């Protein structure tokens, strides 16, 4: 089997019963459509494994590990960059044809349905292999909940985090409860930092909001585990790794509806909120008023997250590639 360099980390060390050759990734159409399949054919590879939405239209069978439908990503990330527009046009041209000759690996059934709807993927040619979580790092907190109480939200420079919605909802919540929990926001905000700081400065709850900035994995695990609840407001995910990390840490979740997140958190302790200020403020109140939910989440959410280990992910990929 030949895998691209981006896919090597998932298969390296696995006993596939056949040699694995890593082909270096060169971002060029000629390489993908001509050089790679020629190399794979010369090596008599059974398959080419790649983390990419499209691949060669000839040569050995493709195994494409697609994290999400790129059309959804492109809709939320419009661009005027000529190089990026050309790359997207190429992907649109090749993707449907590539999928028809591929075994597709997706992290959720929601992604399979998106690919079926937007690209005509036969769902029988797709396998759902959920991602994993570091269960050693992300663990429930021992002892009493962290005091003073706080809600945690992991933000970034990506608009889909809807951090502005979270801040406005928290402001509404604190208007009713001036002595309520705090809001802690972690993550590297990039160009959105100034806008968010201005929003917080104009908020009545500004003294109760803490911006941590970028946090490392250890600090992130501590924030999840100590929170009264973790607030995840993204409407669009290919998987939902943040909610899974929070569940592994035993955190109660407050989420807005997103098909992939609903799939990953099914059976967990989650307060679902419509993406409005009033609805999310109400969810914050419900989390504060029901400490039994937090206690239940520490057990139930952790137990659910234990089904998403990286060992299971690697084993599922191993089995799939062994059958190819």
N, C-alpha and C positions, 0 to 999 in steps of 0.2 A: 504494500500500500504506500502511496505517496501522499503526504500531507503538506500543506503550506506552513510556513514558519509560524503563523498565527495560531494554527491548530496543534502545533507540536506539544505544547505544555499539557494538553489533555490526554494525549496518547503515549507520551514518553514514559517509559517504565512499565507499560502494560504488556503482558505476554499475549500477543495477538496470534501467535502461531505462524507468523510470517514477518519478514523484515519490514521495517518502516523507514522510508527515506523522506527527509525534509527538504522541500524545494524552497529556496529563498524567494520572498515576495518582492517583486519589482512592479511598481504601479504602472503597468503598461498593457494596453489592449493586446499587442502582439505577443507578449509573454503569456498572458492568460489564455488566449485563443489558439496559439501556435506552439510556443516553446514548451509550456507545461504539459499539455497532452502528448506531445511528441516524446518528452522525457519519460512520462509515465508509461507510454506504450513500449518504449525501448526497454524499460525495467520490468515489463510484463506485470505491472501493478494491477491488482484487482479493483482498486478504487482510488480516487483522489479526494481527500478529506480537507475541507476548508471552512473557515469562519467567514463566510461571505454570501451575499444574496444571489450571486450568479457565477457561472464558470464556463469552461470550454464546452462547445457544442459537439465535440467528437472526442474519441479516446475512451479510456476506462470510465466506469460509472462514477458519478459524482456523489459524495456525501456532503451536503451543505448544512452547516450548523448555523441557523438563522435566528438571531436573538429577538428580532421584531421585524414587522413589515416595514421596509424603508420608506414606503409611501407615506406612512403615518409620521415618521420622523421628519421627512422633507416638508410635509404640510406645516408642522409646527416650527420648522427652522428654514424659512424662505431665505434665499440668497441671490445676490446679483453678481457674485464672483464667477467670471467666465469659465475658469478651470473647473470649479465645482459644478456649474450647470452642465458642462460637457460630460463630466463623470456621471451625473444623474441621468442624462439622456442615454448614455451608453448602458447604464444599468437597466433602465426601463426597456430598452430595445432587447437586451439579452436575457432579462430575468425570467420572463414567462417560459421561454424556450429551455433555459437551463433547468428550471424547476420540473419540467416535464420529463427530463431524463435523470432526475436526481432522487436519492433517498434524502429526505429533509428531516433534520433534527431541530425541534423547537422547544423552548423552555416551558411553554404553556399551551393548552388547547386554544386559548384565545388567539395566539399568534397563528396557529394552524388555520383557524377560521378566517382571520384577516387575509392570509395568503390564498385561501380558497376563494374568497369573495373578490379580491382585487387582482388576482393573477391566475385564477383557474386551477390552482393546485388540487390534485386528487388527494384527499385526506388519507386515503389508504396508503399513500406513498410517504406519509409523514409519521414520525415517532416523537412523542413528547418525552423529553428528558429534563426534569426540573433541575434548576441550579441548586447549589448547596450553600450552607452557612457554616462558619467556623464555630462549632459547638463548644470548643474549649475556651475560646475568647468571649463569646457572647453567652453569658450565663445570668440567671436571676441573682439578685442581690440577697445576701444573707442578712437576717435581722430585720429591724424596723425600717419602714420607708424613710427615704431621705427627708430631712427637715431643714429649712422650710420647703413646703411642697412646691413643685413646679411641673409645668407641661414642657415637653421637649419637641422641637421641630428641627429636622435636618434640611437645610436650605442649600442652594447653589446658585450659579449664574443662569440656570435654566428656568425660564418663565413658568414651565408646567408645575414647578413646586408650589406655585400660588402662595408664596410667603406673604404677599400683601393681604390676601384673604385671611390668613392665619392671624396676622397682626391686627387687622380690623375686628375680627371675631373676638380676639382676646381683649381688645379695648372695650367692646360691648359687654363682655363678661365681667370685666373689672368695674365697669360703671355701676353694675348691680351689686358687686361684691368687692368693695375697696380693700378688704383684708384677705382676699382670696389668694390662690396660688400664683406664682410667678410664671413667666414665659422665658425659656432658654432656647436660643436659636444658634445652632452650630452650622459650620460649613463655609467654604470659600465662595464669596458672593461675586467676585470679579467686578464687572462694570455695573452691576446692580446694587452694589453696596451703598453708594451715595443716595440713590433713590429710596432704598429701604431705611437708611438712617434718617432721611427727611420725613418719611412716613411715621417712623417711631417718634421723632421729635415733636411732631404735631399731634401725637396721641395722648389722651388723658392718662394712659397707663404707662407712659414712657419710663417712669422710674422703676417699673416692675418688669422691664424687658432687658435681657442680657444677650449681647451678641458675642459669642465665643470666638468667631472666626473659624479657620480651618482646625479640625480636631483629628488626632491620629486614631487608629483603631482602638487602642486601649481606652482612651478618653471617651470615644464614641460608645463603647460597650458600657462604660460607667454611667453615661448620661441616659441611655436607654433603661438600664436597670433601676436607676434611682427615680425615674419620672413617675408622676401621678398618672400620666398617659403620654403616649407618643402620638403626635398629630402628623398625619400624612395626607396631603391634599391634592396630589397629582391625579389628573383625570385620565392619564394615558401612560401605560407601562407595558413593556414587553414581558416582564416577569413580576417584579415587586420585591427586590432584594432588601430595601430598607424596612418594609413591614416585617419581612422574615427575620432580619437581624433583631428587630425590636421584640418579636415573639420569642426568639431564642433567649433573649434577656429577661423574659417574663413580664414584658410591659403590656399594659392595656393599650389598645389601639383606638384612635379616632381617625377614620378614613372617609374620604369622599368616594363615590362609586367609580370603579375602574375594573373592567372585566377580568384582567389578569390578576389584579390584587384580590378580587373576590375569590378567584380560583385558588390562589396560594393560601389565603387565610381561612378558607372554608373549614368550619368546625372550631375556629378560634374565638376568643372573647374580643369582639370588635363593636364599637359604637359607630354606626354608619351615619353620615351627615350629608345632606345636600350641600352643594358648593355655594352657599349663601352665608352672609355674615350672621344672620339671626339663627340659622340652623346650626352652624358650627359653635356659636356662643352657647346655645342650648346643650350641645354635646359636651362642651367643657364643664358646664354646670352638672350634667348627669354624671360625669366621671368623678367630680369632686364629692357629689352627694351619695355615691355608692361605693364606699371603701371595700365592700365585699366583692365588687367586680375586679378590683385590683388584686385582691388575694386570689380570686379564681384564675385571673390571667397568669399569675406567676406559675401556677401549676399547669393549666390547660394549654396556654400558648407555648410554654416550653415543651410540653409533651408533643404538641403538633409539630414544632420546629425540628424535633429530633428525627422526623421522617425525611428531612431535607439535608442529609449529610453529603459532603463532597465525595465520600467513599461510595455512596449509592450512585451519585452522578457518574463517577468514573467507571463504575461497574456496568451501568446501563450503556454508556458509550462503548465500552469494551465488548459487551455482548453484541451490540449492533454491528460494530466493525468486524467482529469474528464471523458474522453471518454474511458479510458482503463478498 
